[in-house]
Amino acid sequence: MKFFSYFTLLCMICNGFCTTTKYFTFEEDAPGTEIGNLSQDLKIDPEEDPETSFKFIQKTNSIIHMRKADGLLTVGEVIDREQLCHRSPQCLVTFDVVAFSKEKFQLIHVEIEVKDINDHSPRFTRNETHLDVSEDSPLNSRFPLDVAVDLDVGDNYVQSYYISHTNNFVVEVSTREDGAKSAELVLIKALDRETEEFYTIEVTATDGGSPAKSGETTVYIRVLDSNDNSPTFEHNSLKVELSEDAPVGSRVLKVHAFDPDAGINGEVVYGFVEGSPTDVTRVFQIDLISGEVTLRDTVDYESKKSYELHIQASDLGSNSISSTCRAIVDILDVNDNAPEISIKPMTSTSDGVAFITEAAAEESFVALISTSDGDSGPNGYVRTTLQGHEHFKLTQAYSDTFMIVTTTTLDREAIPEYNLTVISEDLGTPPFKTVKHYTIRITDENDNAPMFSKASYDVSVIENNIPGSYMTTVVARDLDVGKNGKVFYSLIDSKAPDGSPMSTFVSVDPHSGSLYTLRSFNFETLREVEFAVKASDKGFPPLSSTTLIQIRVVDENDNFPYFTYPVLQNDSAEIPIPFNAQAGYLALRVTAKDDDSGANSELRFHILEDENQLFSVDKNTGEIVLKRRLSSSCGDVLQITVSVVDGGREPLTSLASVRFVVTDTGAQEDQVVILLRSKDDETVEFDVWTLLIAGFAGCCVLLLGAISVITVSCAIKRRRRSFGRDGLYGSTPLSKSNNTGSNVYNGANAFLRNESESMQPCLYEDKSLDFEEKLFLPCKPFEQTFLWQDEKYCLQRSGASTTDQLSVKDSGKGDSDCNDSDSDSSGAALRRSLTTFQPMARGSFGDWRSGVIQTRHTLAPPGSAYTIGFSHTPLYHTTHHLNTHLNTHLSARRWNEGPGNMQNRSMQTFSRTGTLPSYSAHQERRSVSGDQAQTLTRAQTLTRAQTQTQAQTQTQAQTEVATSF
């Protein structure tokens, strides 16, 4: 069929993305018929951009073809509009196309209307129809005819009905609710059965096509004898509404016809007229007696919106004449359809997944979302939203179609995949919602070059390496995937220092990046090699990066030192030497060289052979000098062997034989003379490190000595303290006399200690007490000590004043402490202030011979600390001389007198009779037990009783002593 070049191009730019283009074509056009050209109509010139292309987003059929290069649309196959769109007034073929031009994507919505051609004729359901009419039917009685059906639409559908010529009937055409044309025979002249009993009428239905087509049917009418009365409907035409969700069996309507005849002539029955459409008889049913129409099957507003029912009523009499009633049933829409979502990605290989390149620009098109709802009105209005990620949004393309577009540039290396949710909800009550999950995957672009882990690599290779040996591996990573991320390595060829291509020195594995040597390196000729390695991917276009490789050749001790002076011939040289050369004469300075470097080139000289022991050599400078003057006995030729040794780990040595020939020529005055060092040529060289090490060793020795001294001092102090504690409370007597069996007083030094052995280490102060209540206790608890009662001492400190009083006076009656005449039996002093003093094993007296006993006070005010020395050695008519002087202010009176008034006072001399218990008895008490202890106690008690009388005679002397204290 000829191509119609008329087209309508509607360019609706939807947010700059979508263009809607409309074309039309006719059905039954031949395949290949051109419909339109997208590139021409949208002003896209493919010649300006060879990469321009047009592509279906999602092709559903093959009736339309499109050329990829320029978007030419053609008919793919013959289109049958009636099959494609049935009786729809408008038949559209829609699809979406993505145009890519100048690196931009453009969405094109294409609508092709398939126009109808008059390729179908009207057709009646029956070729002939029989109709019985009573001869007494009133004028204008109407008799419905079968409806002609035409598959075409519009003007090509049935437009009119015609009947053959007759004087009694005419045809009237009406339009039904669905747009179809229906015809009725109308009686315009009374019938007379006796005149004409049968009528034959040809009914023709004609469409509006050009040329027009028609269809015919024959109606046979039989005239019957008159019946008194015919059933008559209350309403000849009815219209009702039925909800589409009405259940089967629901009542639709009820008709009623009245027949005044009696008996069976008045009994009316109902039914659908003969030839009613099958969709009517399938969906509805009518009760023969009651005329009630009920629902036989469900109805669907989306399938058929209305039904036209023709109901007839007839009585049971003979020659019954029926009457008809037309009922229109309109179907009401309810919200019984959820929205449907159709997603058409621009590129996809699987359902539910869309792909977009990471190179896509901002606001690039990703996928097309189409929504639909079979309901009508608010029930069919759909609201669509997109959830999942802020990198995507919805933009309306046209009607109920939306586009998913990007809001920013994408990066596959950061986010390779997005999971989105599309939600469509209608406005019905209650609303229906459809949720569809969709995945967008980002396709990789070659936007990342391979990156080396290091900008440069430093590699050390020992010289004389084996060709082909492994050096190192360079690594480059590419964040892309697939071929875009596959890395291979190559050597950027350059020139070596000797001008040779670098590819002759090293090689690189293209897959692993491992570097290998291709030749053996020689440190003496090539010390450093520098070249570049390139890492490239296989993307299009490929991306690459480079790294610098620096190979440092490490020296190996592979070269022997050699003498440069004197010039050797066959490893020997002759050097003249004057006959009168003196000791220290510089005979020769040998020089040598080593091609290695570092320690491998450090040279030392030695004399290996010297029969006369005449020469010595400086191992650093190579100066060979005479150790003593030459004499005739040395001979005319003096031969030595000199060696030069390098400093390598495995040192290499070269030898030279030097023959000194004695000449008659005397030594010049300016001849160099070397002062020889002692011990031949060996010297002790002290460098900085030697000094540092020696200093450190000396510090260590000093530290060790200090620690030893401190340790010994601490041990001595501990022994002294232990000895002091045992002096009174332990097993050691107070007397220093070695004669333990002596009963003679040995002087003050026999029991007094040095000031350093003061009471301070053995007392501690109870700081929980107030100032007036300080308690000093010894480190070691007191043990029971047997002392004589007559020299019992008592120390009291008055809490009422700062004056301390010392009493050594005993009542002489042998009383206990509580009965002592000088003791505070009432305990008032203790109630005032309590200070307890325990007797000390060692005193804090000064020099006894000086006649002054020095005391030191502990942590207390002046006059509150006392140190008293006691002698427990038995005396027999021995005069005691006790010179004491309190240095610690024993009382307020003494304190006020000042140091100047403190005079040395001689102790009162008194004699004692009787036998005092030996101190050894006190020591033996600790080792005896049981009966022995009891016996010892009784002996001591007897002794005290014997001395009681003597003690009374000394009371006065003790009183004076106490007063002096």
Long-range contacts (C-beta under 8 A, 24 or more apart in sequence): 1-26, 1-28, 1-29, 1-30, 1-33, 3-29, 3-33, 3-34, 3-35, 7-35, 7-36, 7-41, 9-41, 11-42, 12-398, 14-395, 14-396, 14-397, 14-398, 14-403, 15-395, 15-396, 16-363, 17-106, 17-107, 17-363, 17-365, 17-395, 17-397, 17-403, 17-405, 18-107, 18-108, 18-109, 18-397, 18-398, 18-403, 19-106, 19-107, 19-108, 19-109, 20-108, 20-109, 20-110, 20-111, 20-398, 21-108, 21-109, 21-110, 21-111, 22-110, 22-111, 22-112, 22-113, 23-73, 23-110, 23-111, 23-112, 23-113, 24-112, 24-113, 24-114, 24-115, 25-75, 25-79, 25-112, 25-113, 25-114, 25-115, 26-114, 26-115, 26-116, 26-117, 27-78, 27-79, 27-80, 27-81, 27-82, 27-84, 27-91, 27-114, 27-115, 27-116, 27-117, 27-119, 28-78, 28-79, 28-80, 28-117, 28-119, 29-75, 29-78, 29-79, 30-75, 30-78, 31-74, 31-75, 31-76, 31-77, 31-78, 32-74, 32-75, 33-74, 33-75, 34-72, 34-73, 34-74, 35-64, 35-73, 35-74, 35-75, 35-112, 36-72, 36-73, 37-70, 37-71, 37-72, 37-73, 38-66, 38-70, 38-71, 38-72, 38-73, 38-97, 38-99, 38-108, 38-110, 39-70, 39-71, 39-72, 39-99, 40-70, 42-71, 42-99, 42-106, 42-108, 44-71, 44-99, 44-101, 46-70, 46-101, 48-101, 48-102, 49-101, 49-102, 51-100, 51-101, 51-103, 52-99, 52-100, 52-101, 52-102, 53-99, 53-100, 53-101, 54-97, 54-98, 54-99, 54-100, 54-108, 55-97, 55-98, 55-100, 56-95, 56-96, 56-97, 57-95, 57-96, 57-97, 57-98, 57-107, 57-344, 57-345, 57-346, 57-368, 58-95, 58-96, 58-344, 58-345, 59-95, 60-95, 63-93, 64-93, 64-95, 64-112, 66-97, 71-97, 71-99, 71-108, 73-110, 73-112, 79-114, 81-114, 81-115, 81-116, 81-117, 82-116, 82-120, 82-151, 82-152, 84-114, 85-114, 87-151, 87-153, 88-153, 89-153, 89-154, 91-115, 91-116, 96-344, 96-368, 98-346, 98-365, 103-361, 104-361, 105-346, 105-360, 105-364, 105-365, 106-365, 107-365, 107-368, 107-397, 107-403, 109-397, 109-398, 109-401, 116-152, 116-153, 116-154, 116-156, 117-152, 117-156, 117-209, 118-152, 118-156, 118-207, 118-209, 118-210, 118-211, 118-212, 118-213, 119-152, 120-150, 120-151, 120-152, 120-156, 120-213, 121-150, 121-207, 121-213, 121-214, 121-215, 122-148, 122-149, 122-150, 122-158, 122-205, 122-206, 122-207, 122-213, 122-214, 122-215, 123-148, 123-149, 123-150, 123-215, 124-148, 124-149, 124-203, 124-205, 124-215, 124-216, 124-217, 125-149, 125-275, 125-277, 126-217, 126-275, 127-217, 127-218, 128-217, 128-218, 128-219, 128-220, 129-217, 129-218, 129-219, 129-220, 129-274, 129-275, 130-219, 130-220, 130-222, 131-185, 131-219, 131-220, 131-221, 131-222, 132-221, 132-222, 132-224, 132-321, 132-322, 133-187, 133-191, 133-221, 133-222, 133-223, 133-224, 133-321, 134-191, 134-223, 134-224, 134-225, 134-226, 134-227, 134-230, 134-319, 134-321, 135-190, 135-191, 135-192, 135-193, 135-223, 135-224, 135-225, 135-226, 136-191, 136-226, 136-227, 137-187, 137-190, 137-191, 137-230, 137-321, 138-187, 139-187, 139-188, 139-189, 139-190, 140-186, 140-187, 140-188, 141-186, 141-187, 142-172, 142-184, 142-185, 142-186, 142-187, 142-324, 143-184, 143-185, 143-186, 143-187, 143-324, 144-182, 144-183, 144-184, 144-185, 144-273, 144-310, 144-324, 144-326, 145-171, 145-182, 145-183, 145-184, 145-185, 145-203, 145-217, 145-219, 146-217, 146-275, 147-180, 147-181, 147-182, 147-183, 147-277, 148-181, 148-183, 148-205, 148-215, 148-217, 150-205, 150-207, 150-215, 152-207, 152-209, 154-208, 155-207, 155-208, 155-209, 156-207, 156-208, 156-209, 157-181, 157-207, 157-208, 158-205, 158-206, 158-207, 159-206, 159-207, 159-208, 160-205, 160-206, 161-203, 161-204, 161-205, 161-206, 162-203, 162-204, 162-206, 163-201, 163-202, 163-203, 163-204, 163-219, 164-200, 164-201, 164-202, 166-199, 166-201, 168-199, 169-199, 169-201, 169-221, 171-203, 176-308, 177-306, 177-308, 177-328, 177-330, 178-305, 178-306, 178-308, 181-205, 182-308, 185-219, 191-223, 192-223, 193-223, 193-224, 193-225, 196-223, 197-222, 197-223, 198-222, 198-223, 199-223, 224-319, 224-321, 225-319, 227-261, 227-265, 227-315, 227-317, 227-318, 227-319, 227-320, 227-321, 228-261, 228-265, 229-259, 229-260, 229-261, 229-265, 229-266, 230-259, 230-315, 230-320, 230-321, 230-322, 230-323, 231-257, 231-258, 231-259, 231-268, 231-313, 231-314, 231-315, 231-322, 231-323, 232-257, 232-258, 232-259, 232-323, 233-257, 233-313, 233-323, 233-324, 233-325, 234-258, 235-325, 236-324, 236-325, 236-326, 237-325, 237-326, 237-327, 237-328, 238-325, 238-326, 238-327, 238-328, 239-327, 239-328, 239-329, 239-330, 240-327, 240-328, 240-329, 240-330, 241-329, 241-330, 241-331, 241-332, 242-295, 242-299, 242-329, 242-330, 242-331, 242-332, 243-331, 243-332, 243-334, 244-298, 244-299, 244-300, 244-301, 244-331, 244-332, 244-333, 244-334, 244-336, 245-334, 245-336, 246-295, 246-298, 246-299, 247-295, 247-298, 248-295, 248-296, 248-297, 248-298, 249-294, 249-295, 250-294, 250-295, 251-292, 251-293, 251-294, 251-295, 252-284, 252-293, 252-294, 252-295, 252-329, 253-292, 253-293, 253-327, 253-329, 254-290, 254-291, 254-292, 254-293, 255-291, 255-293, 255-311, 255-313, 255-325, 255-327, 256-291, 257-291, 257-313, 257-323, 257-325, 259-315, 261-315, 261-317, 263-317, 264-315, 264-316, 264-317, 265-315, 265-316, 265-317, 265-320, 266-315, 266-317, 267-315, 267-316, 268-313, 268-314, 268-315, 269-313, 269-314, 269-315, 269-316, 270-311, 270-312, 270-313, 271-311, 271-312, 272-309, 272-310, 272-311, 272-312, 273-310, 273-311, 273-312, 273-324, 276-309, 276-310, 279-304, 279-307, 280-307, 280-308, 280-309, 283-307, 284-309, 284-329, 286-311, 293-327, 299-331, 300-331, 301-331, 301-332, 301-333, 301-334, 301-375, 301-376, 302-333, 302-337, 302-374, 302-375, 304-331, 305-330, 305-331, 306-330, 306-331, 307-331, 333-375, 333-376, 333-377, 333-379, 333-380, 334-375, 334-379, 335-375, 335-379, 335-426, 335-428, 335-429, 335-430, 335-431, 335-432, 336-375, 337-373, 337-374, 337-375, 337-379, 337-432, 338-373, 338-426, 338-432, 338-433, 338-434, 339-371, 339-372, 339-373, 339-382, 339-384, 339-424, 339-425, 339-426, 339-432, 339-433, 339-434, 340-371, 340-372, 340-373, 340-424, 340-434, 341-369, 341-370, 341-371, 341-384, 341-422, 341-424, 341-434, 341-436, 342-369, 342-370, 342-371, 342-372, 343-367, 343-368, 343-369, 343-370, 343-422, 343-436, 343-438, 344-368, 344-369, 344-370, 352-437, 352-438, 352-439, 353-438, 353-439, 353-440, 353-441, 354-404, 354-438, 354-439, 354-440, 354-441, 355-440, 355-441, 355-442, 355-443, 356-406, 356-410, 356-440, 356-441, 356-442, 356-443, 357-442, 357-443, 357-445, 358-409, 358-410, 358-411, 358-412, 358-442, 358-443, 358-444, 358-445, 358-447, 359-445, 359-447, 360-406, 360-409, 360-410, 361-406, 361-409, 362-406, 362-407, 362-408, 362-409, 363-405, 363-406, 363-407, 364-405, 364-406, 365-403, 365-404, 365-405, 366-392, 366-403, 366-404, 366-405, 366-406, 366-440, 367-403, 367-404, 367-438, 367-440, 368-397, 368-401, 368-402, 368-403, 368-404, 369-394, 369-401, 369-402, 369-403, 369-404, 369-422, 370-400, 370-401, 370-402, 371-400, 371-401, 371-402, 371-424, 372-400, 373-426, 373-432, 375-426, 375-428, 378-426, 378-427, 378-428, 379-426, 379-427, 379-428, 380-426, 381-426, 381-427, 382-424, 382-425, 382-426, 382-427, 383-424, 383-425, 383-426, 383-427, 384-422, 384-423, 384-424, 385-422, 385-423, 386-420, 386-421, 386-422, 386-423, 387-420, 387-421, 387-423, 388-418, 388-419, 388-420, 388-421, 389-418, 389-420, 391-415, 391-418, 392-418, 392-420, 392-440, 404-440, 410-442, 411-442, 412-442, 412-443, 412-444, 412-445, 412-481, 413-448, 413-479, 413-480, 415-442, 416-441, 416-442, 417-441, 417-442, 418-442, 444-480, 444-481, 444-482, 444-484, 444-485, 445-480, 445-484, 445-539, 446-480, 446-484, 446-537, 446-539, 446-540, 446-541, 446-542, 446-543, 447-480, 448-478, 448-479, 448-480, 448-484, 448-485, 448-543, 449-478, 449-537, 449-543, 449-544, 449-545, 450-476, 450-477, 450-478, 450-487, 450-535, 450-536, 450-537, 450-543, 450-544, 450-545, 451-476, 451-477, 451-478, 451-545, 452-476, 452-535, 452-545, 452-546, 452-547, 453-477, 454-547, 455-547, 455-548, 456-547, 456-548, 456-549, 456-550, 457-547, 457-548, 457-549, 457-550, 458-550, 458-552, 459-515, 459-549, 459-550, 459-551, 459-552, 460-551, 460-552, 460-553, 460-554, 461-517, 461-521, 461-551, 461-552, 461-553, 461-554, 462-553, 462-554, 462-556, 463-520, 463-521, 463-522, 463-523, 463-553, 463-554, 463-555, 463-556, 463-558, 464-520, 464-521, 464-522, 464-556, 464-558, 465-517, 465-520, 465-521, 466-517, 466-520, 467-517, 467-518, 467-519, 467-520, 468-516, 468-517, 468-518, 469-516, 469-517, 470-514, 470-515, 470-516, 471-506, 471-515, 471-516, 471-517, 471-551, 472-514, 472-515, 473-512, 473-513, 473-514, 473-515, 474-508, 474-513, 474-515, 474-533, 474-535, 474-547, 474-549, 475-513, 476-513, 476-535, 476-545, 476-547, 478-537, 480-537, 480-539, 483-537, 483-538, 483-539, 484-537, 484-538, 484-539, 485-537, 486-537, 486-538, 487-535, 487-536, 487-537, 488-535, 488-536, 488-538, 489-513, 489-533, 489-534, 489-535, 489-536, 490-533, 490-534, 490-536, 491-531, 491-532, 491-533, 491-534, 492-531, 492-532, 492-533, 492-534, 492-546, 494-531, 494-532, 496-526, 496-529, 497-526, 497-528, 497-529, 498-525, 498-526, 502-529, 502-531, 505-529, 505-531, 506-531, 506-549, 506-551, 508-533, 515-549, 521-551, 521-553, 522-553, 523-553, 523-554, 523-555, 523-556, 523-596, 523-597, 524-559, 524-595, 524-596, 526-553, 527-552, 527-553, 528-552, 528-553, 529-553, 555-596, 555-597, 555-598, 555-600, 556-596, 556-600, 557-596, 557-600, 557-646, 557-648, 557-649, 557-650, 557-651, 557-652, 558-596, 559-594, 559-595, 559-596, 559-600, 559-652, 560-594, 560-646, 560-652, 560-653, 560-654, 561-592, 561-593, 561-594, 561-603, 561-644, 561-645, 561-646, 561-652, 561-653, 561-654, 562-592, 562-593, 562-594, 562-644, 562-654, 563-590, 563-591, 563-592, 563-644, 563-654, 563-656, 564-591, 564-592, 564-593, 565-589, 565-590, 565-591, 566-590, 566-658, 568-656, 571-655, 571-656, 571-657, 572-656, 572-657, 572-658, 572-659, 573-656, 573-657, 573-658, 573-659, 574-658, 574-659, 574-660, 574-661, 575-658, 575-659, 575-660, 575-661, 576-660, 576-661, 576-662, 576-663, 576-665, 577-630, 577-638, 577-660, 577-661, 577-662, 577-663, 578-630, 578-662, 578-663, 578-665, 578-666, 578-667, 578-671, 579-630, 579-662, 579-663, 579-664, 579-665, 579-666, 580-629, 580-630, 580-666, 580-667, 581-626, 581-629, 581-630, 581-667, 582-626, 582-629, 582-667, 582-673, 583-626, 583-627, 583-628, 583-629, 583-676, 584-625, 584-626, 584-673, 584-674, 584-675, 584-676, 585-625, 585-626, 585-629, 585-667, 585-671, 585-672, 585-673, 585-674, 586-623, 586-624, 586-625, 586-671, 586-672, 586-673, 586-674, 587-615, 587-624, 587-625, 587-626, 587-660, 588-623, 588-624, 588-658, 588-660, 589-621, 589-622, 589-623, 589-624, 590-617, 590-622, 590-624, 590-642, 590-644, 590-656, 590-658, 591-622, 592-622, 592-644, 592-654, 594-646, 596-646, 596-648, 599-647, 599-648, 600-646, 600-647, 600-648, 601-646, 601-647, 602-646, 602-647, 603-644, 603-645, 603-646, 603-647, 604-644, 604-645, 604-647, 605-642, 605-643, 605-644, 606-642, 606-643, 606-645, 607-640, 607-641, 607-642, 607-643, 608-641, 608-642, 608-643, 608-655, 609-639, 609-640, 609-641, 610-640, 610-641, 611-639, 612-638, 614-638, 615-640, 615-660, 616-676, 616-680, 616-681, 617-642, 617-681, 618-681, 619-681, 623-674, 624-658, 625-674, 625-676, 627-676, 627-680, 630-662, 634-662, 635-662, 636-661, 636-662, 637-661, 637-662, 638-662, 720-756, 720-757, 721-761, 721-762, 724-753, 724-757, 724-761, 724-762, 724-841, 724-842, 725-762, 725-778, 725-779, 725-780, 725-841, 726-841, 727-753, 727-841, 727-842, 728-785, 728-839, 728-840, 728-841, 728-842, 729-778, 729-780, 729-782, 729-783, 729-785, 729-841, 730-841, 731-923, 731-926, 732-923, 733-919, 733-920, 733-923, 734-841, 734-870, 734-871, 734-872, 734-919, 735-873, 735-919, 740-920, 743-873, 743-874, 743-876, 743-918, 744-873, 744-878, 745-871, 745-873, 745-875, 745-878, 745-880, 746-873, 747-848, 748-845, 748-848, 748-849, 748-869, 748-882, 749-848, 749-849, 750-871, 750-873, 751-843, 751-869, 751-870, 751-871, 751-872, 751-873, 752-843, 752-845, 752-848, 752-853, 752-869, 753-842, 753-843, 753-844, 753-845, 755-844, 755-845, 755-846, 755-854, 755-856, 757-842, 757-843, 757-844, 758-842, 758-844, 758-856, 758-867, 759-840, 759-842, 759-844, 759-856, 759-858, 759-865, 759-867, 760-856, 760-858, 762-840, 762-841, 763-838, 763-858, 765-858, 765-859, 765-860, 769-834, 771-861, 772-799, 772-832, 772-833, 772-834, 772-835, 773-833, 773-834, 773-835, 774-835, 774-860, 774-864, 775-834, 775-835, 775-836, 776-835, 776-836, 776-837, 776-838, 776-858, 776-865, 777-836, 777-838, 778-838, 778-840, 782-838, 783-926, 784-925, 785-922, 786-917, 786-921, 786-922, 786-925, 786-937, 786-940, 787-872, 788-916, 788-917, 788-943, 788-944, 788-947, 788-951, 789-814, 789-815, 789-816, 789-944, 789-948, 789-951, 790-814, 790-944, 790-947, 790-948, 790-950, 790-951, 790-954, 791-870, 791-951, 791-958, 792-817, 792-820, 793-839, 793-868, 793-870, 794-820, 794-822, 794-823, 795-837, 795-866, 796-823, 796-824, 796-829, 797-829, 797-833, 797-835, 797-864, 798-829, 798-832, 798-833, 799-829, 799-832, 799-833, 799-834, 800-832, 801-892, 802-861, 802-863, 802-892, 803-863, 803-891, 803-892, 803-893, 804-863, 804-864, 804-866, 804-890, 804-891, 805-890, 805-891, 806-866, 806-890, 806-962, 806-965, 807-962, 808-958, 808-961, 808-962, 808-965, 809-955, 809-958, 809-959, 809-962, 810-951, 810-955, 810-958, 811-955, 812-948, 812-951, 812-952, 812-954, 812-955, 813-948, 813-952, 814-944, 814-945, 814-948, 814-951, 835-860, 835-864, 837-865, 837-866, 839-868, 839-870, 840-867, 840-868, 843-867, 843-868, 843-869, 845-869, 848-883, 851-883, 851-885, 851-904, 851-906, 852-883, 852-884, 852-885, 852-887, 852-904, 853-883, 853-884, 853-885, 853-886, 853-887, 854-885, 854-887, 855-886, 855-887, 855-888, 856-887, 856-888, 857-888, 862-888, 862-889, 862-895, 863-888, 863-889, 863-890, 863-891, 863-892, 863-895, 866-890, 872-916, 872-917, 872-919, 872-922, 873-916, 873-918, 873-919, 874-915, 874-916, 874-917, 874-918, 875-912, 875-916, 876-912, 876-913, 876-915, 877-911, 877-912, 877-913, 878-911, 878-912, 879-909, 879-910, 879-911, 880-907, 880-909, 880-910, 881-906, 881-907, 881-909, 882-907, 882-961, 883-907, 884-964, 884-965, 886-965, 890-965, 905-964, 907-961, 907-964, 908-957, 908-960, 908-961, 909-957, 910-954, 910-957, 912-947, 912-950, 912-954, 913-947, 913-950, 914-943, 914-946, 914-947, 914-949, 914-950, 915-943, 915-946, 915-947, 916-943, 916-947, 917-943, 917-944
